[in-house]
Amino acid sequence: MGTLDLRVVHTAASFIEAQLLVGLLESEGVAARAAGSELMDEFSAAQRLLGPTEVVVKAEDLPHATEVVAAWRARSTEDGPPGEESPGAPT
């Protein structure tokens, strides 16, 4: 039986951000998982809410996943920080 060679493509600030990124990657045809998402006890559920979460993909999908993450990060930085109006936004 072979082992799965998983690589971290991004470390998200929260479990929720990681889940959003997993959905984006999967919509682009890349199987992805938020580390710890399979853990269901109370302690691990609380830990998922507190801190950073790694998003992992198969090693063979890493180049494409890296492109998807880079494009996602570029779009999110173009929008600016929360609370800052974007150019052309109604006042």
PyMOL commands that set and color helices and strands:
alter all, ss='L'
color gray80, all
select helices_A, chain A and resi 15-27+42-50+59-78
alter helices_A, ss='H'
color red, helices_A
select strands_A, chain A and resi 6-12+32-34+53-58
alter strands_A, ss='S'
color yellow, strands_A
deselect
rebuild
show_as cartoon
